[in-house]
Amino acid sequence: CVVVILNPKENKQQHIFNTARKSLSALAFSPDGKYIVTGENGHRPAVRIWDVEEKSQVAEMLGHKYGVACVAFSPSMKHIVSMGYQHDMVLNVWDWKKDIVVASNKVSCRVIALSFSEDSSYFVTVGNRHVRFWFLEVSTEAKVTSTVPLVGRSGILGELHNNVFCGVACGRGQMTGSTFCVSYSGLLCQFNEKRVLEKWINLKVSLSSCLCVSQELIYCGCTDGIVRIFQAHSLQYLANLPKPHYLGVDVAQGLEPSFLFSRKAEAIYPDTVALIFDPIHQWLSCVYKDHSIYIWDVKDINKVGKVWSELFHSSYVWNVEVYPEFEDQRACLPSGSFLTCSSDNTIRFWNMDGSPDSHWQKNIFSNTLLKVVYVENDIQHLQNMSHFPDRGSENGMPVDMKAGVRVMQVSPDGQHLASGDRSGNLRIHELHFMDELVKVEAHDAEVLCLEYSKPET
């Protein structure tokens, strides 16, 4: 129920709380950056508009039954489009300042993404065997007070009609008339002004999931940490973005910037799940399937730099422990550190102070994460499997695999960490080198609580 607004330059977060207590399922900024529109799911889901500065709700629009799959502002900011879930079937165009639906239509298939043309005259929705162009000037010109049917025309797909299209972006600048789509099967397609599939290329990946465009370039997000970059006007392949960390990386070793760009044989990289391009800073923000986020500086695609990144837990966080303060030299972690454990089978050590002690140097992956302990060297739970390839699944609940660390506690002398996992194992880690000293199969089900005896008693 929360929108997190992150400022990567200052590494600060702000929050907008959805007081309606409904999960948010989609969001988009307004073109001027002053507003955010959100869609939610649950009974009678609303489309809400928030003031980014004030963090307050500006408008609330009710017109869906089950949930909202995508929302967007028109570039002119006059209209908002909201597309319901597959069983909701409603596509609404709102004049949001007047709080009225100006045009509406039914769509029976699952829509995954939508994009507005630069001149706000039409928008395109894509999804399961579906690419459709919706024309606003035709639909909204009539000065009728009631809602008019939204005029839609299908894209002419030819032999590609069986694909699931998961990303769409209308061309910018010189490419205004064109529309680009990407399919799960790894095809990048270009439609012309007449809605005809003009050319398509194979991205040569096992799955692709998203795309975004700038005036000149197209970025396609794919499995295994791949982001491919193409020329918009010719669809010519130019480069790949650097890959993020590999799964199971020891962040504490990543002290040299070159470590990020080095390759490790047999390594698995997290899939790219979402991309957005910021034309003012020339930044490309990428979200990966292990819930990590990177912001890349793509001013020069041959010399890409990293602006900001963070490796978050990819599943439920079950427990938080603050590392105790010690006067003398025996502390294993810098002052102000805390630990979290999660269903992703990791224990993570964090410090927000930004003034770490001598042997905890800054790593290149995160300003706040000191160390990740991968329990049993297990990386299979690091990628969140709940949304792929059927992203935006109606229930949205992750499959609860009985994995992960449920509870933990630091020993009174600060030297050890005891943890209990969801299969009933008890472990003791030594905190200087993070070695696992003890593993006991202590219980038949998950360990819910553990406690060190206090030495003085």
C-alpha positions in Angstrom: 0.0 0.0 0.0 3.0 2.3 -0.2 4.7 4.2 -3.0 8.4 4.7 -2.3 10.0 7.7 -3.9 13.8 7.4 -4.1 16.3 10.1 -4.7 19.4 8.2 -5.8 21.8 11.2 -5.7 21.1 11.7 -2.0 20.2 8.0 -1.3 17.0 9.2 0.5 13.5 7.8 0.4 10.1 9.3 0.9 6.8 7.6 1.0 3.2 8.0 -0.1 0.8 5.8 2.0 -2.4 4.5 0.4 -4.8 5.2 3.3 -7.4 2.9 1.6 -5.2 0.0 2.6 -5.4 -1.6 -0.8 -2.3 -3.1 -2.5 -1.0 -1.0 -5.3 -0.7 -2.8 -8.7 0.5 -0.1 -11.1 1.8 3.4 -11.1 3.2 6.1 -13.4 4.5 9.6 -13.1 2.9 12.6 -14.8 5.0 14.0 -17.7 5.9 17.1 -15.5 6.8 14.9 -12.5 4.4 16.6 -10.2 1.9 13.8 -9.9 1.8 10.1 -9.6 -1.2 8.0 -10.7 -1.7 4.6 -9.0 -3.9 1.6 -9.7 -4.8 -0.9 -7.0 -6.5 -4.2 -6.6 -9.1 -5.6 -4.3 -12.9 -4.9 -4.2 -13.8 -1.7 -6.1 -10.2 -0.6 -6.8 -9.6 3.1 -7.3 -7.3 5.0 -9.6 -5.7 7.7 -7.5 -3.7 10.7 -8.2 -1.1 11.9 -5.7 0.8 15.2 -5.4 4.5 14.2 -5.2 5.6 17.2 -3.2 2.7 17.1 -0.7 2.4 13.3 -0.7 -1.3 13.8 -0.6 -4.2 12.5 -2.7 -5.5 14.8 -5.3 -8.2 12.7 -7.0 -9.8 9.3 -6.6 -11.6 7.6 -9.5 -13.7 4.5 -9.2 -14.5 2.6 -12.4 -13.0 -0.9 -12.0 -14.2 -4.1 -10.3 -11.2 -6.3 -9.5 -8.0 -4.5 -10.1 -6.0 -2.2 -12.3 -3.2 -3.7 -14.5 -1.7 -0.4 -16.0 -2.2 3.3 -15.6 -0.7 6.2 -17.6 -1.0 10.0 -18.0 -1.4 11.3 -21.5 1.6 13.5 -22.5 -0.8 16.5 -22.6 -1.7 15.6 -19.0 -5.4 16.1 -19.8 -6.3 12.4 -19.7 -5.5 9.3 -17.7 -5.9 5.8 -19.0 -6.5 2.8 -16.7 -6.7 -0.8 -17.9 -8.3 -3.4 -15.6 -7.2 -6.9 -15.0 -8.3 -9.7 -17.4 -11.6 -10.4 -15.6 -12.2 -6.7 -15.0 -12.2 -6.2 -18.8 -12.7 -2.4 -18.6 -10.4 0.2 -20.3 -11.2 3.7 -19.1 -10.1 7.1 -20.3 -10.6 9.8 -17.6 -10.7 13.5 -17.7 -9.1 13.5 -14.2 -9.6 17.1 -13.3 -13.4 16.8 -13.9 -13.4 13.2 -12.5 -15.4 11.8 -15.4 -14.8 8.8 -17.8 -14.8 10.3 -21.2 -14.4 7.1 -23.1 -14.5 3.4 -22.3 -14.3 0.0 -23.8 -14.1 -3.7 -23.0 -11.0 -5.8 -23.5 -11.3 -9.5 -22.8 -7.7 -10.6 -23.0 -4.9 -9.9 -20.5 -3.2 -6.5 -21.1 0.3 -6.2 -19.7 1.5 -2.8 -20.8 0.4 0.4 -22.5 2.1 3.5 -24.0 0.9 6.9 -25.2 1.9 8.5 -28.5 3.9 11.7 -28.1 1.1 13.9 -29.3 -1.5 12.3 -27.0 -3.8 11.4 -29.9 -3.7 7.6 -29.4 -2.3 5.0 -27.1 -1.3 1.3 -27.6 -2.1 -1.6 -25.3 -0.3 -5.0 -25.6 -0.8 -8.3 -23.9 -1.8 -11.9 -24.6 -2.0 -12.2 -28.5 -3.0 -8.5 -28.4 -1.6 -5.3 -29.8 -4.3 -2.6 -30.1 -4.3 1.1 -31.0 -6.9 3.3 -29.3 -7.7 6.7 -30.8 -8.5 9.5 -28.4 -9.3 12.4 -30.7 -12.0 10.4 -32.5 -13.4 9.2 -29.2 -13.3 12.4 -27.1 -14.1 15.1 -29.7 -17.9 14.7 -29.5 -19.2 17.2 -26.9 -21.4 14.6 -25.3 -21.7 14.6 -21.5 -22.0 10.8 -21.4 -19.2 8.3 -21.8 -18.5 7.4 -25.5 -17.1 4.1 -26.7 -13.4 4.2 -27.1 -12.4 3.6 -30.7 -9.8 0.8 -31.1 -8.0 -0.9 -34.0 -5.9 -4.0 -33.8 -2.2 -3.9 -34.9 -1.7 -6.1 -38.0 0.6 -8.8 -36.7 0.7 -11.3 -39.5 2.6 -14.4 -38.6 3.4 -13.1 -35.1 -0.2 -13.2 -33.9 0.4 -16.0 -31.4 2.8 -14.1 -29.2 2.4 -12.6 -25.8 3.5 -9.0 -25.9 4.8 -7.7 -22.6 6.3 -4.3 -23.4 5.3 -1.4 -25.6 6.7 2.1 -26.3 5.6 4.7 -28.8 8.4 6.3 -30.7 9.8 9.7 -29.7 11.1 12.6 -31.8 11.7 11.6 -35.4 10.2 8.1 -34.6 6.9 9.6 -33.5 4.8 7.5 -35.9 6.3 4.2 -35.0 5.4 1.8 -32.1 7.8 -0.7 -30.6 6.7 -3.9 -28.9 8.6 -6.8 -27.3 7.3 -10.3 -26.7 8.1 -12.9 -24.0 9.6 -15.1 -26.7 12.3 -12.5 -27.4 11.1 -10.6 -30.5 11.4 -6.8 -30.9 8.7 -5.5 -33.3 8.2 -2.2 -35.0 4.8 -1.0 -36.2 4.3 1.9 -38.6 1.7 4.7 -38.7 -0.7 2.3 -40.4 -0.5 -0.2 -37.5 1.3 -2.7 -39.7 4.1 -4.8 -38.4 7.0 -3.4 -40.5 10.0 -5.3 -39.2 11.0 -7.5 -36.3 14.2 -8.9 -34.9 15.1 -11.8 -32.7 16.8 -10.7 -29.4 18.4 -14.1 -29.1 17.4 -14.5 -25.4 15.3 -17.2 -23.7 12.8 -14.6 -22.5 12.4 -10.8 -22.7 10.1 -8.8 -20.4 10.2 -5.1 -21.0 11.3 -2.2 -23.1 11.6 1.6 -23.1 12.8 4.1 -25.6 14.6 7.4 -25.8 14.6 9.7 -28.9 17.4 7.6 -30.6 17.6 4.3 -28.7 15.5 1.3 -27.7 16.4 -0.6 -24.5 15.1 -4.2 -24.2 15.2 -6.0 -20.8 15.7 -9.8 -20.9 16.6 -12.8 -18.8 20.0 -13.3 -17.2 20.6 -9.6 -16.5 20.7 -8.7 -20.2 19.6 -5.3 -21.5 20.1 -4.9 -25.3 20.3 -1.5 -26.9 19.2 -0.8 -30.5 19.0 2.2 -32.8 15.4 3.3 -32.9 15.3 4.3 -36.6 17.0 1.2 -38.0 16.6 -1.4 -35.3 20.3 -1.9 -35.6 21.9 -3.6 -32.6 24.4 -1.3 -30.8 25.4 -2.7 -27.4 24.5 -4.5 -24.2 24.2 -2.7 -20.9 26.7 -4.1 -18.3 25.2 -7.0 -16.3 24.4 -6.4 -12.6 25.9 -8.6 -9.9 25.7 -12.4 -10.3 23.4 -14.3 -7.9 25.3 -15.3 -4.8 27.8 -12.5 -5.0 29.9 -11.7 -1.9 29.2 -7.9 -1.8 32.0 -7.5 0.8 34.5 -8.4 -1.9 33.2 -5.9 -4.4 35.6 -3.1 -3.5 37.0 -2.3 -7.0 34.6 -0.8 -9.6 36.0 -3.2 -12.1 34.6 -6.1 -10.0 31.1 -5.1 -11.3 32.2 -5.4 -14.9 34.1 -8.7 -14.5 32.5 -11.9 -15.6 32.3 -15.1 -13.7 32.0 -18.4 -15.5 28.9 -20.4 -14.8 27.4 -17.5 -12.9 23.7 -16.9 -13.0 22.5 -13.3 -13.3 19.0 -12.0 -12.2 16.5 -11.4 -15.0 15.6 -7.8 -15.9 12.0 -7.2 -15.1 11.4 -3.4 -15.5 13.1 -0.5 -17.2 12.5 3.2 -17.3 14.5 6.0 -19.1 15.0 9.4 -17.6 15.7 11.8 -20.6 16.9 14.7 -18.4 19.7 12.9 -16.6 20.1 10.2 -19.3 19.7 7.6 -16.7 18.2 4.1 -17.2 16.7 2.5 -14.1 16.6 -1.2 -14.1 14.7 -3.5 -11.6 15.9 -7.1 -11.6 14.1 -10.3 -10.6 16.0 -10.6 -7.3 14.5 -7.3 -6.3 17.7 -5.4 -6.8 17.6 -2.0 -8.4 20.4 -0.3 -10.5 20.4 3.1 -12.0 22.8 3.3 -15.0 24.2 6.5 -16.6 23.7 5.9 -20.3 24.9 9.2 -21.7 27.5 7.3 -23.7 26.4 3.7 -24.2 30.0 2.6 -24.8 31.0 4.0 -21.4 28.1 3.2 -19.1 28.5 4.1 -15.4 26.5 3.2 -12.4 24.7 6.0 -10.5 23.2 4.0 -7.7 22.3 0.4 -6.8 20.9 -1.6 -3.9 20.5 -5.3 -3.3 17.3 -5.9 -1.4 15.7 -9.1 0.0 13.7 -10.9 -2.7 11.1 -12.3 -0.3 9.5 -11.8 3.1 11.8 -10.2 5.8 11.0 -12.3 8.9 13.2 -10.7 11.5 15.3 -7.6 12.3 18.1 -7.6 14.9 20.1 -4.5 16.0 23.8 -5.3 16.6 24.7 -4.4 20.3 27.0 -1.5 21.1 30.3 -2.2 22.7 32.7 0.3 24.3 35.9 -1.7 23.7 37.4 -3.3 20.6 35.5 -6.6 20.5 32.7 -5.5 18.2 32.6 -7.4 15.0 30.4 -4.9 13.1 30.5 -1.1 12.9 28.4 0.9 15.3 24.8 1.2 14.3 24.6 -2.0 12.3 21.6 -4.2 12.0 20.7 -7.6 10.5 17.7 -8.9 8.6 16.8 -12.4 7.6 14.4 -13.5 4.9 12.6 -16.3 3.0 15.2 -15.7 0.2 17.5 -17.8 2.4 19.9 -14.9 3.2 20.9 -13.0 6.3 22.0 -9.4 5.4 24.1 -7.0 7.4 23.2 -3.3 7.0 24.6 0.0 8.2 23.0 3.4 7.4 25.7 5.6 9.0 28.0 5.9 6.1 31.1 6.1 8.3 32.1 2.4 8.4 35.1 1.2 10.5 38.4 0.4 8.9 37.9 -3.2 7.9 34.4 -2.6 6.5 35.2 -0.8 3.3 32.4 0.5 1.0 31.4 -2.0 -1.6 30.4 -1.1 -5.1 26.9 -2.6 -4.9 25.4 -0.7 -2.0 26.0 2.2 0.3 24.2 0.5 3.2 24.6 -3.3 2.7 27.8 -4.6 4.4 27.5 -8.3 3.9 25.2 -11.1 2.7 25.3 -14.6 4.2 23.8 -17.1 1.7 22.6 -19.9 4.0 23.7 -23.3 2.6 25.1 -21.4 -0.4 21.6 -21.5 -1.8 20.7 -19.1 -4.5 17.6 -20.7 -5.9 15.2 -18.6 -3.8 16.9 -15.3 -4.7 14.8 -14.7 -7.8 11.2 -13.9 -7.0 9.2 -16.5 -9.1 5.8 -15.2 -8.3 5.3 -13.0 -11.4 6.9 -14.7 -14.3 6.3 -15.0 -17.1 2.7 -14.3 -16.2 3.5 -10.9 -14.7 0.8 -9.0 -12.9 -0.9 -12.3 -12.0 -4.3 -11.6 -10.5 -3.6 -13.0 -7.1 -0.1 -11.5 -6.8 0.8 -13.7 -3.8 4.3 -15.3 -4.0 4.4 -19.1 -3.8 5.3 -19.7 -0.2 8.2 -22.2 -0.4 9.3 -23.3 3.1 12.7 -21.7 2.6 14.6 -19.1 4.4 15.7 -17.9 7.8 12.9 -17.2 10.2 14.5 -15.9 13.3 18.0 -14.9 14.6 19.8 -13.4 17.5 23.2 -12.0 18.2 25.0 -13.5 21.2 25.4 -11.2 24.2 29.2 -10.9 23.6 28.5 -9.8 20.0 30.7 -12.6 18.5 28.1 -15.1 17.2 24.8 -15.1 15.4 22.3 -17.8 16.1 19.5 -18.4 13.5 16.6 -20.7 13.0 15.2 -21.6 9.5 11.9 -22.7 8.2 12.9 -26.3 8.0 13.8 -26.5 11.7 17.6 -26.1 11.4 19.5 -24.1 14.0 22.8 -22.5 12.9 25.5 -20.5 14.7 27.6 -18.1 12.5 30.8 -16.6 13.8 30.6 -12.9 13.0 34.3 -12.0 12.3 34.6 -14.1 9.2 30.9 -15.1 8.9 31.7 -18.8 8.9 29.0 -21.3 9.9 30.3 -23.1 13.0 27.3 -25.2 13.9 24.3 -26.6 12.2 21.8 -28.7 14.2 18.6 -30.3 12.7 16.8 -29.2 15.8 13.1 -29.2 14.9 10.7 -30.8 12.5 9.1 -27.5 11.5 10.0 -23.9 11.4 11.9 -22.4 14.3 9.8 -19.4 15.5 11.8 -18.2 18.4 15.3 -18.4 19.8 17.0 -16.6 22.7 20.5 -16.6 24.2 20.8 -17.0 28.0 22.0 -13.8 29.6 25.5 -14.4 31.0 24.9 -12.5 34.3 21.9 -14.8 35.2 
